[in-house]
Amino acid sequence: MKTEARTITEADIVNFAGVSGDFYYPHTNEEKMKNTGFESRIAHGALIFSVMTGLLWQSNEDRPEVVALYGIDEMRFTAPTYPGDTVHVETEVVDTEPKDHPYGNGVVTNHAEVVNQDGETVLSCDMKTLVV
């Protein structure tokens, strides 16, 4: 499945810094980033993960009813995301397993990749969701 796309804005990064309390300079100090090898400030990895989950839940794809995010395995931030980058998510089911759980009957594992406008993967992970 491939989701719709979303552009990461300056406001996204500033607001995420405020909500998370993560004002570390790679996200907030353009001047200090000039000599680091990056093009400019970069989006928080946790912001990109949050955008990924939002894009997935907004999709109209038929899927089992998700009760909760159950876990993330093998998460890697493989390239920076800059203000102005546009990202989408690509997923593929890689495993299903029954689960004796008070709130669900199984776990679905999707390999997920967040891909930017240049076709470069910026985040990859195996996302597990508890389903009914």
Buried (B, 14 or more C-beta within 10 A) or exposed (E): BEBEEBEBEEEBBBEBBEEEEBEEEBBBEEEEBEEEEEEEBBBBBEBBBBBBBEBBEEBEEEBBEBBEEBEEEEEEBEBBBBBEBEBBBBBEEEEEEEBEBEEBEBBBBBBBBBBBEEEBBBBBBBBBBBBE
